[in-house]
Amino acid sequence: MNKSIRYYFEPALAIVTLVLLVGCSHVEQERWRPARLSVLTYNVHHCQGTDGEFDYSRIAGIINDLKPDIAALQEIDVGTNRASGVDQAAVLAELTGLKYAFGRAIDFDSGEYGLAILSRFEIRDVTSTPLPTQPGSEPRIALAARFRPDAGPREMIFVDTHLCHRNEQVRTMQTEQLNEFADSEGDVPVILAGDFNARPASGPMNVLLESNWLDAVAPQSRIDYVLLRKCDPWKVVDVRIVDEPVASDHDPVLVTLQWAGK
């Protein structure tokens, strides 16, 4: 190579090599950065606050501030007279910019009442499973959906539920059925969230926690939970319970998880 050409070529080659190395290092860091997932459970009390007001912007504002990847919402009205015919699941999805699925638990007040899942990811394979009940107890469901997160596990299942609030025997029957979600999906991670209407160490919760599940909210748990299968390699990074006494009669519970698996 001509000496004068080499004089200009070699420094340029060194710079290009350095840029490529830095770029590859950045890509490698991005590839191996910890995969995190934020999960919210929130009983929104049909969006009627303790002040008696139906305020969708208030509930949506709380969700937006918390920035969950996936949210389990309980006590959602769709088309009821109580909520002036509003499809609350659709409205909250629009105000938060999230995708949604609704699961009907009962017909109520000329509309429907049940659960909603909000998600930053595409929602697939939505199923609504009736939970055991007894005469005089309000029917309850488990609303499940599949997701493909943009980091962490290739696929996962998220289950939203709201258990009987009056009868512990019914709650126990319901948690026994929810336990089946732990075994039914094999290697696909499952997260179970919602309002269980059961205190830690109660009979219904023991059905879950003594067998297949871990309480990601503990030791701050009250009756709103995010549960992880013991076999799924999640690490709990942070738990945030927002003291919000007006928007609903429940506080929102946000859990940040880190995927430790392949």
C-alpha positions as CSV (number, residue, x, y, z in Angstrom):
1,M,0.0,0.0,0.0
2,N,1.2,3.5,-0.8
3,K,2.7,5.1,2.3
4,S,0.6,8.2,1.9
5,I,-2.6,6.2,1.5
6,R,-1.7,4.1,4.5
7,Y,-1.2,7.3,6.5
8,Y,-4.9,8.2,6.0
9,F,-6.3,4.6,5.8
10,E,-5.0,3.1,9.1
11,P,-6.4,5.8,11.5
12,A,-9.7,5.7,9.7
13,L,-9.8,1.9,10.0
14,A,-9.1,2.2,13.7
15,I,-11.9,4.7,14.2
16,V,-14.4,2.5,12.3
17,T,-13.3,-0.5,14.4
18,L,-13.7,1.4,17.6
19,V,-17.2,2.5,16.6
20,L,-18.2,-1.0,15.7
21,L,-16.9,-2.3,19.0
22,V,-18.7,0.3,21.0
23,G,-21.9,-0.4,19.0
24,C,-21.6,-4.1,19.6
25,S,-21.0,-3.6,23.2
26,H,-24.1,-1.4,23.4
27,V,-26.1,-4.1,21.6
28,E,-24.8,-6.7,23.9
29,Q,-25.7,-4.7,27.0
30,E,-29.2,-4.2,25.6
31,R,-29.5,-7.9,24.9
32,W,-28.5,-8.9,28.4
33,R,-30.2,-6.1,30.4
34,P,-32.5,-7.5,33.1
35,A,-36.0,-8.1,31.7
36,R,-38.5,-6.4,33.9
37,L,-42.3,-6.5,34.1
38,S,-44.6,-4.2,36.1
39,V,-47.9,-5.7,37.2
40,L,-50.8,-3.8,38.7
41,T,-53.8,-5.1,40.5
42,Y,-56.5,-2.5,41.3
43,N,-60.1,-2.9,42.5
44,V,-61.5,0.3,41.0
45,H,-65.0,0.0,42.6
46,H,-66.8,0.6,39.2
47,C,-64.8,3.8,39.0
48,Q,-67.0,5.4,41.7
49,G,-64.8,7.1,44.3
50,T,-65.4,7.3,48.1
51,D,-66.7,10.8,47.3
52,G,-69.5,9.3,45.2
53,E,-68.2,10.6,41.9
54,F,-67.7,8.5,38.8
55,D,-64.3,9.8,37.6
56,Y,-62.6,7.9,34.8
57,S,-59.9,10.4,34.3
58,R,-59.0,10.0,38.0
59,I,-58.6,6.2,37.8
60,A,-56.8,6.4,34.4
61,G,-54.5,9.1,35.8
62,I,-53.4,6.7,38.6
63,I,-52.8,3.9,36.2
64,N,-50.8,6.2,33.9
65,D,-48.7,7.4,36.8
66,L,-47.8,3.8,37.7
67,K,-47.1,2.8,34.1
68,P,-47.9,-0.9,34.4
69,D,-47.1,-3.4,31.6
70,I,-50.1,-5.4,32.6
71,A,-53.0,-4.5,35.0
72,A,-55.7,-6.6,36.6
73,L,-58.8,-4.5,37.3
74,Q,-61.8,-5.6,39.3
75,E,-65.4,-4.3,39.7
76,I,-65.8,-3.1,36.1
77,D,-69.2,-2.0,34.8
78,V,-70.0,-2.2,31.1
79,G,-73.3,-0.6,30.0
80,T,-74.9,-0.6,33.4
81,N,-77.5,2.0,34.5
82,R,-75.3,2.6,37.5
83,A,-72.5,3.8,35.3
84,S,-74.8,5.7,32.9
85,G,-74.3,3.1,30.2
86,V,-70.5,3.6,30.0
87,D,-68.2,0.8,28.8
88,Q,-65.7,1.3,31.6
89,A,-63.2,-1.2,30.2
90,A,-63.1,0.5,26.9
91,V,-62.9,4.0,28.4
92,L,-60.0,3.2,30.7
93,A,-58.2,1.5,27.8
94,E,-58.6,4.6,25.7
95,L,-57.5,7.0,28.5
96,T,-54.4,4.9,29.3
97,G,-53.5,3.9,25.7
98,L,-53.5,0.2,26.7
99,K,-55.1,-2.7,25.1
100,Y,-57.9,-4.4,27.0
101,A,-60.0,-7.5,27.5
102,F,-63.2,-7.6,29.6
103,G,-64.7,-10.7,31.3
104,R,-68.4,-10.7,32.4
105,A,-69.0,-12.2,35.8
106,I,-72.7,-11.3,36.0
107,D,-75.5,-9.4,34.3
108,F,-76.2,-6.4,36.4
109,D,-78.4,-3.3,36.2
110,S,-79.2,-3.7,32.4
111,G,-75.5,-4.2,31.7
112,E,-72.5,-6.4,32.7
113,Y,-70.2,-6.4,35.7
114,G,-66.9,-8.2,35.9
115,L,-63.1,-7.9,35.3
116,A,-60.8,-6.2,32.9
117,I,-57.2,-6.7,31.9
118,L,-55.2,-3.8,30.5
119,S,-51.9,-4.5,28.7
120,R,-49.1,-2.8,26.9
121,F,-48.7,-6.1,24.9
122,E,-51.1,-7.7,22.4
123,I,-53.8,-9.7,24.3
124,R,-54.4,-13.2,23.0
125,D,-56.4,-16.3,23.8
126,V,-58.7,-14.7,26.3
127,T,-60.8,-17.1,28.5
128,S,-63.3,-16.5,31.2
129,T,-63.6,-19.4,33.7
130,P,-66.5,-19.5,36.2
131,L,-65.4,-20.2,39.7
132,P,-67.2,-22.4,42.2
133,T,-70.1,-20.8,44.1
134,Q,-73.0,-21.6,46.3
135,P,-76.6,-20.5,46.3
136,G,-76.8,-16.9,47.6
137,S,-73.2,-16.1,46.6
138,E,-72.4,-13.8,43.7
139,P,-70.9,-15.7,40.7
140,R,-67.2,-15.0,40.2
141,I,-64.7,-15.7,37.4
142,A,-61.1,-15.9,36.5
143,L,-60.2,-13.9,33.4
144,A,-57.0,-15.3,31.7
145,A,-55.0,-14.1,28.7
146,R,-51.8,-14.9,26.9
147,F,-49.1,-12.4,26.2
148,R,-45.7,-12.2,24.4
149,P,-43.7,-9.7,26.4
150,D,-41.0,-7.7,24.6
151,A,-38.4,-9.0,27.1
152,G,-38.1,-11.9,29.5
153,P,-40.2,-15.1,28.9
154,R,-41.2,-15.8,25.3
155,E,-44.8,-16.2,26.4
156,M,-46.8,-15.8,29.6
157,I,-50.3,-16.2,31.0
158,F,-51.9,-13.5,33.2
159,V,-55.0,-14.3,35.3
160,D,-57.2,-11.7,36.9
161,T,-59.8,-12.7,39.6
162,H,-62.1,-11.3,42.3
163,L,-63.1,-13.8,44.9
164,C,-66.3,-14.1,47.1
165,H,-66.3,-11.5,49.8
166,R,-68.9,-13.1,52.1
167,N,-68.2,-16.8,52.5
168,E,-64.8,-18.2,53.3
169,Q,-65.9,-21.7,52.3
170,V,-66.7,-20.4,48.9
171,R,-63.4,-18.5,48.7
172,T,-61.6,-21.8,49.6
173,M,-63.4,-23.6,46.8
174,Q,-62.4,-20.8,44.4
175,T,-58.7,-20.9,45.4
176,E,-58.7,-24.6,45.0
177,Q,-59.8,-24.2,41.4
178,L,-57.3,-21.3,40.8
179,N,-54.6,-23.7,41.9
180,E,-55.2,-25.6,38.7
181,F,-53.8,-22.7,36.7
182,A,-50.4,-23.5,38.3
183,D,-50.2,-27.0,36.7
184,S,-52.2,-26.6,33.5
185,E,-49.6,-24.6,31.4
186,G,-46.4,-26.5,31.9
187,D,-43.4,-24.2,31.3
188,V,-45.3,-21.1,30.3
189,P,-45.1,-18.7,33.3
190,V,-48.3,-17.8,35.0
191,I,-49.1,-14.7,37.1
192,L,-52.3,-14.6,39.2
193,A,-53.5,-11.2,40.5
194,G,-56.6,-9.7,41.9
195,D,-58.8,-9.0,44.9
196,F,-58.9,-12.2,46.9
197,N,-61.0,-10.9,49.8
198,A,-58.8,-13.0,52.0
199,R,-56.1,-12.1,54.6
200,P,-52.6,-13.6,54.5
201,A,-52.5,-17.0,56.4
202,S,-56.3,-17.4,56.0
203,G,-57.6,-20.8,54.8
204,P,-58.2,-19.7,51.2
205,M,-54.7,-18.1,50.8
206,N,-53.1,-21.2,52.4
207,V,-54.6,-23.3,49.7
208,L,-52.5,-21.3,47.2
209,L,-49.4,-20.4,49.2
210,E,-48.7,-23.8,50.7
211,S,-48.8,-25.5,47.3
212,N,-47.9,-23.7,44.1
213,W,-47.7,-20.0,44.6
214,L,-45.6,-17.2,46.1
215,D,-47.0,-13.9,47.3
216,A,-45.1,-11.1,45.6
217,V,-46.7,-8.4,47.7
218,A,-45.7,-9.9,51.1
219,P,-45.2,-8.8,53.8
220,Q,-47.4,-5.8,52.8
221,S,-50.3,-8.0,51.6
222,R,-53.9,-7.3,52.8
223,I,-56.5,-8.7,50.4
224,D,-55.1,-7.6,47.0
225,Y,-52.4,-9.9,45.6
226,V,-50.0,-10.6,42.8
227,L,-49.0,-14.3,43.0
228,L,-46.2,-16.0,41.1
229,R,-45.7,-19.7,40.5
230,K,-42.9,-21.1,42.6
231,C,-41.4,-22.8,39.6
232,D,-41.2,-19.5,37.5
233,P,-37.9,-17.7,37.9
234,W,-39.2,-14.2,38.8
235,K,-37.4,-11.9,41.3
236,V,-39.5,-9.3,43.1
237,V,-37.7,-6.0,42.6
238,D,-40.2,-3.5,44.1
239,V,-43.6,-3.4,45.6
240,R,-45.6,-0.1,45.6
241,I,-48.9,0.3,47.4
242,V,-50.4,3.8,46.7
243,D,-52.3,5.4,49.5
244,E,-55.2,6.7,47.4
245,P,-58.3,7.1,49.6
246,V,-60.7,8.8,47.2
247,A,-60.6,7.2,43.7
248,S,-61.7,3.8,45.0
249,D,-62.2,1.9,48.2
250,H,-59.0,-0.1,47.4
251,D,-55.4,1.1,47.0
252,P,-53.6,0.1,43.7
253,V,-50.8,-2.4,44.2
254,L,-47.9,-2.4,41.8
255,V,-45.2,-5.1,41.7
256,T,-42.1,-4.8,39.6
257,L,-40.6,-8.2,38.6
258,Q,-37.3,-9.2,37.0
259,W,-37.1,-12.3,34.9
260,A,-34.2,-14.6,36.0
261,G,-34.8,-17.4,33.5
262,K,-33.4,-18.0,30.0
